[in-house]
Amino acid sequence: MLSLAPPTARTASIVRPSRTSLRFMPEALGIAGLDPGACMVAAGVLSAGAAVAQVPRRAQRLRKRKAVLSPPSRLPDFLRTPLLIPAESEREPTVLVDCGSGSTRALYFQDDGRSHVAWEKSEWRGEPLAKALHCELRVEKLLRLLEKELSQLTAKGPVLLGATAGVRHAVEDGSLPESKLQLFRDRLHETFGPRARFMVLSGQEEARAEWEALQHALDFAPDLSRDHFDGMLSGGGMSCQLVLRRDGSSPDLFSFRNGVLAPAGLADRAGRGELLAEDLAAELDVLQRKAEEQAARLPRVAADGFALVEWLGLFVAGESTERDQVLGMGYERWLSRQEILERVSAHLAKLATQYSPGAGPVPRRAAISLNYGIILRAVLQRCFHAGSRFYCLKGVNWSTGHYLLHREVLEQSALQQV
């Protein structure tokens, strides 16, 4: 503790002024006069005050030195975030264009990599690609629609285009030359550049994409798990897919034609008003034989639990609307094979009575419903045993699975464009 009292002779004989005190001697002389002892005390007080005043600045310098040595977890966010990777909220959505059998439309994906992939369907619909490809003017019209609609949401984000059974079957049957597909690829590149990727999925690739979407959905389902399902049965406008899970290995993948939206099929002719009730019985006999032939190519399934997804799930579980005439058995509940077979048979009998000879043209939605009912009944009778159970799920589609299977490639492509 400092004292302002003059030092004693003994004290004065041993005190040596510090270099800091000497710096304040001129100011001390002005305070204490010429008395040496008083000057030393005054200089000491002044130097101590200066030292106390330096404490905040020293602490500040110390904090700065410590901040440099802080662990990475305490660095500011802008230093911890890789500078070349845009924040998730700033990333443009990935667009997947579903070039389906019935229409062309887009799904916009947002994905943080930690939760269920979010997607939103476009309100607009374009012509089915399989039909547009037969005419260059229709291809240009479809490309202009895509360019206009997609640019409103994403100017630089990836655009993934996938065509399924409509285009696939047209190529297999020879009605769509490969040259027309290549022309579409070239025009697509001219319109969107390297950010657009187009592929025609094989039947197995479509099945794998749907299976991937199902597994992803089950990972976030509160009351379900992957173990509940031994496989999956799906249906679209031109094909159905069957997937059988194998423990420790890749699933078995199957795809077969259903002809629902096939050119000159029941729905196509009904849409033009050309399917008359007088001809319906004979048409259904032909359809029944084709369905049994397709089912005979599939394996017999010994497993129990199966998911029904896509249009096939809608046909069994959905509620009828002006667009769809379906069974209405309900989503997210287990249904036995026998329950579904009984409902399908009653549904088909009702439609056959409603459109008996003399009833006039058969509506398109009734033709689609008849087609799906006959296909589903044939597959359940031929491939599944009496104890098989089925669970209808919404929101599972090949588009989500296709996105998930190509997610890493899309992310790398996005980074290269930053």
Residue pairs with C-beta under 8 A, 6 or more apart in sequence:
2 41
2 44
2 45
2 48
3 41
4 41
4 45
6 35
6 37
6 38
6 41
7 15
7 37
7 40
7 41
12 36
12 37
15 40
17 25
17 40
17 43
17 44
18 47
20 47
20 50
20 51
21 40
21 43
21 44
21 46
21 47
22 43
23 47
24 42
24 43
24 46
24 47
24 50
25 39
25 43
27 42
27 43
27 46
28 39
28 40
28 42
28 43
28 46
29 39
31 42
32 38
32 39
32 41
32 42
33 39
72 80
73 80
81 87
84 415
84 418
85 415
85 418
86 418
88 112
91 157
91 414
92 153
92 154
92 155
92 156
92 157
93 108
93 109
93 110
93 153
93 154
93 157
94 108
94 109
94 111
94 154
94 157
94 158
94 159
94 160
94 403
94 410
95 106
95 107
95 108
95 109
95 150
95 153
95 154
95 157
95 158
95 159
95 160
96 106
96 107
96 109
96 119
96 159
96 160
96 161
96 162
96 399
96 402
96 403
97 104
97 105
97 106
97 146
97 150
97 159
97 160
97 161
97 162
98 104
98 105
98 106
98 107
98 162
98 164
98 399
99 128
99 129
99 130
99 161
99 162
99 163
99 164
99 166
99 167
100 128
100 163
100 164
100 166
100 236
100 237
101 128
101 130
101 164
101 165
101 166
101 236
101 237
101 238
101 260
101 261
102 128
102 166
102 237
102 261
103 125
103 126
103 127
103 128
104 125
104 126
104 127
104 128
104 129
104 132
104 142
104 146
105 121
105 122
105 124
105 125
105 126
106 121
106 122
106 124
106 146
106 149
106 150
107 119
107 120
107 121
107 122
107 399
107 400
107 403
108 119
108 120
108 122
108 153
108 154
109 117
109 118
109 119
109 400
109 403
110 117
110 118
110 119
111 117
111 118
111 403
111 407
115 220
116 216
116 217
116 219
116 220
117 216
117 400
117 403
117 404
119 399
119 400
119 403
122 149
124 145
124 149
126 132
126 142
126 145
126 146
127 138
127 141
127 142
128 166
129 142
129 163
129 166
129 167
129 184
130 163
130 166
130 167
130 170
130 176
131 138
132 138
132 139
132 141
132 142
133 139
133 167
133 170
133 176
133 180
133 181
133 184
134 176
134 180
136 183
139 183
139 184
139 187
140 187
143 187
143 188
143 191
146 191
147 191
147 192
150 159
150 192
156 195
156 417
157 195
157 414
158 195
158 196
158 197
158 410
158 413
158 414
159 192
159 195
159 196
159 197
160 196
160 197
160 402
160 403
160 406
160 410
161 188
161 196
161 197
161 198
161 199
162 198
162 199
162 200
162 201
162 398
162 399
162 402
163 198
163 199
163 200
163 201
164 200
164 201
164 206
164 236
164 238
164 239
164 398
165 203
165 206
165 236
165 237
165 238
165 239
165 255
165 257
166 237
166 238
166 261
167 176
167 181
167 200
168 200
168 201
168 202
168 203
168 238
168 239
169 238
169 239
169 257
169 262
170 176
171 178
171 181
171 200
175 263
181 200
184 198
185 198
188 196
188 198
189 196
194 413
195 413
195 417
197 406
201 209
201 398
201 402
202 255
203 239
203 241
203 253
203 254
203 255
203 256
204 253
204 254
204 255
206 236
206 239
206 241
206 255
206 398
207 234
207 241
207 242
207 243
207 253
207 254
207 255
208 243
208 251
208 253
208 401
208 405
209 398
209 399
209 400
209 401
209 402
209 405
210 232
210 234
210 241
210 243
210 309
210 310
210 396
210 397
210 398
210 401
211 232
211 243
211 251
211 253
211 401
212 400
212 401
212 402
212 404
212 405
213 309
213 396
213 397
213 398
213 399
213 400
213 401
213 404
214 229
214 232
214 307
214 309
214 393
214 396
214 401
215 226
216 400
216 401
216 404
217 393
217 395
217 396
218 224
218 225
218 226
218 228
218 229
219 226
224 391
228 305
228 391
229 245
229 305
229 306
229 307
229 391
230 244
230 245
230 301
230 303
230 304
230 305
230 306
231 242
231 243
231 244
231 245
231 251
231 301
231 303
231 305
231 306
231 307
232 241
232 242
232 243
232 306
232 307
232 308
232 309
233 240
233 241
233 242
233 243
233 306
233 307
233 308
233 309
233 312
233 379
233 390
234 240
234 241
234 308
234 309
234 310
234 311
234 312
234 313
234 398
235 241
235 258
235 260
235 310
235 311
235 312
235 315
235 372
235 375
235 376
236 258
236 260
236 310
236 311
236 398
237 260
237 261
237 311
238 257
238 258
238 259
238 260
238 261
238 262
239 255
239 256
239 257
239 258
240 255
240 256
240 257
240 258
240 312
240 375
240 379
241 253
241 254
241 255
242 253
242 254
242 255
242 256
242 298
242 379
242 383
243 251
243 252
243 253
243 254
244 251
244 252
244 254
244 299
244 301
244 303
245 251
245 303
246 252
252 299
254 298
254 299
256 294
256 295
256 297
256 298
257 294
258 291
258 294
258 371
258 372
258 375
259 265
259 287
259 290
259 371
260 266
260 267
260 311
260 368
260 371
260 372
260 375
261 267
261 268
261 368
262 268
265 371
266 275
266 283
266 287
266 362
266 367
266 368
266 370
266 371
267 364
267 367
267 368
267 371
269 275
269 367
270 361
270 362
270 363
270 364
270 366
270 367
271 364
273 361
274 361
275 283
275 361
275 362
275 367
276 360
276 361
276 362
277 355
277 356
277 357
277 358
277 359
277 360
277 361
277 362
278 357
278 358
280 352
280 355
280 362
280 370
281 352
281 357
284 352
284 370
284 374
287 370
287 371
287 374
288 374
288 378
291 374
291 375
291 377
291 378
291 379
292 378
292 382
294 375
294 378
294 379
295 378
295 379
295 381
295 382
295 383
296 382
298 379
298 382
298 383
299 383
300 382
300 383
300 385
301 383
301 384
301 385
301 388
302 385
303 388
304 387
304 388
304 389
305 334
305 388
305 389
305 391
306 384
306 388
306 389
306 390
306 391
307 313
307 390
307 391
307 392
307 393
307 396
308 316
308 317
308 390
308 391
308 392
308 393
309 392
309 393
309 396
309 397
310 396
310 397
310 398
311 372
312 372
312 376
313 331
313 392
313 393
313 394
313 396
314 324
314 326
315 324
315 326
315 327
315 369
315 372
315 373
315 376
316 326
316 327
316 329
316 335
316 340
316 343
316 376
316 390
316 392
317 326
317 327
317 328
317 329
317 330
317 331
317 392
318 324
318 326
318 327
318 328
318 331
319 326
319 328
320 326
320 328
322 365
323 365
324 365
324 368
324 369
325 351
325 365
325 366
325 368
325 369
326 369
327 340
327 343
327 344
327 347
329 335
329 339
329 340
329 343
329 392
330 392
331 392
331 393
331 394
332 391
332 392
332 393
332 394
333 391
333 392
334 389
334 390
334 391
335 389
335 390
335 391
335 392
336 387
336 388
336 389
336 390
337 380
337 384
337 385
337 386
337 387
337 388
337 389
337 390
338 386
340 376
340 380
340 390
341 377
341 380
341 381
344 373
344 376
344 377
344 380
345 377
347 369
347 373
348 370
348 373
348 374
348 377
351 366
351 369
351 370
351 373
354 366
355 362
355 366
380 388
403 410
